[in-house]
Amino acid sequence: MWANKDDVEKNNWEKPQTTSRQPPGREEVIQIRKICDLDRERPRDM
């Protein structure tokens, strides 16, 4: 029942690639900046 390589590649090719190619939206960028700010404020002595 193993899928052969051609089937796997075809399935991967047919999958929509929007998630990886799309630039992050404004909300995501704001979230990332907030996380970076929290990391900066966190003490480094752990």
Sequence and secondary structure as in RCSB ss.txt:
>XXXX:A:sequence
MWANKDDVEKNNWEKPQTTSRQPPGREEVIQIRKICDLDRERPRDM
>XXXX:A:secstr
    HHHHHHHHHHS  HHHHS   HHHHHHHHHHHHHHHHS S  
